[in-house]
């Protein structure tokens, strides 16, 4: 890469401030506060690394893609040019812990072209005071129009066998309790499965963990890896290489094994790396909020945030059940349906939760498993297990509505689609009339 005198002149004032922007023929680095990003094209392979307070957090790691038409976009690249800009702005969220959020970062875009294919790929980094976000851009071009992604080859090479807070890379559930082990002790097949189905189908990769993934180094550095602006793209899990202490992007596929369907110009979600000496600063970081797309809703006055509770964990822990009976055959037979006695969404249990909510400042209560169909909601290839209006015999809708109103607690509707969006779409008008009739304002 050759820098023109004009470019060097324009960058010189920036280099004299609190960050640096250094360009060489093969690498670019920038430092913002404690965070340093290094980007290189090493023999045609794009790589990046991140330091924090002069300590390595992410070692040089590969970037790129494998497309389903056998095109690999991870090598043979030329770095055509770079551009950069500084952004410092504030914006007001609709709700949250703070009324204003500062969005302060250095943006650097690297423009790449693969020599053999002439395919262009841009990689955009935003360097914040507490970490780095980056994503890929596929610009409008003749050599690439409609395409699918079979793998994203993003890597996160770590400095050691970090203390890791993780849950299994289960395609059907992210509701596991977190495990705390060394990175080398991760085993996604060891915990009891929460999701229904076959382990090899739901968790095909024994070394896969979900994001956000939190780690702590032996030097006390906290590193959190996640994503932002996840729209029209597969969610990211991470494959753990125990020997090299390397994390690789592992996208969740659809039924055909495809990870994304794109058309240029298009972008991927942001990959986020939040770093700090203090765990509380990871939690307080606004990086992911800043990387998400701004809201397109102009009038937000109708949004009324509330703190609510529910009966969810009794179901997850196995002390309660969504379903009403164990005898599925009785649902289609003449006669009385025999309850199994563990149904959680009963009038009495819901009233008990309403009392607790009222006494402890919870404005809303979410109840799952109140309506018929849970015996057949999963694994039976039934398109319409739910009608969204018929309660189980032990769930008295009028009485619960009366009692919750008396106690000043807003009931929140729960509608389970069981993955059958067409069934829900056909019955939305019926379901919403039911909610309006009984005073549900949110679902």
Secondary structure, 3 states (H helix, E strand, C coil): CCCCHHHHHHHHHHHCCCEEEEECCCEEEEEECCEEEEEEEECCEEEEEEEECCEEEEEEEECCEEECCCCEECCCEEEEEEEEEEEEEEECCCCCCCCCEEEEEEEEEEEEEECCCCCEEEEEEEEECCEEEEEEEECCCCCCCEEEEEEECCEEECCCCCEEEECECCCCCCCCCCEEEEHHHCCCCCCCCCCCCCHHHHCCCCCEEECCEEEECCCCCEEEEEEECCCCCCCEEEEEECCCCEEEEEECCCCCCCCEEEECCEECCEEEEEEECCHHHHHHCCHHHHHCCCCCCCCCCCCCCCCEEECHHHHHCCCCECCCCCCHHHHCCCCCCCCCCCECCCHHHHHHHHHHHHHCCCCEEECCCCECCHHHCCCCCCCCCCCCCCECCCCCHHHHHHHHHHHCCEEECCCCCCCCHHHHHHHHHHHHHHHHHCCCCCC
